[in-house]
Structure formats: structure tokens, C-alpha cells
């Protein structure tokens, strides 16, 4: 199944969230899901996604590119941007 990874959903922020809000959301989730605290089997996977989301959404160029892909996926077929899950 192809699924688009929505970094906004991962960090629980809106698409127009400023970088400061994104960093605050990251901090809260990183504290909650850090492998030293979170005992779930998916701790490393969760942190990897949280870290990727921060990297993309706090970098102006990466965020613009992601937003274009996000728009494509919400409006039409996004198979070229999706990853298999």
C-alpha cells in the first residue's frame, strides 16, 4: 500500500505553523517517544519519523518541496511521492 508520510501530522501541527511551534511540538514528542523513555517496540521508528519531520519542516527549501508534494497528494494521485508501507 502506498502512503504519503505527512510530517505535519507526525508533529501534530498545522501546515502554516511557524518554525517555533514546530520546534516546540518536536521537543514534546521527542521527550515522550525517546527510546530511553518510551518502552514500545517502535521507539526507534517513531523517533526517526519525528526527527525527519523536524529536519524537513524547519528547513525552508525542504519544507517548500514537501508542501508541493503534500498538495499533489491531497489533490490527485501521489504515487510518485508515496512510500510503500
Buried (B, 14 or more C-beta within 10 A) or exposed (E): EEEBBBBBEBBEBEEEBEEEBBBBBBEEBBEEBEEEEBEEEEBEEBBEBBBBBBEBBBEEEBBEEBBEBBEBBEEEEBEEBBEEE
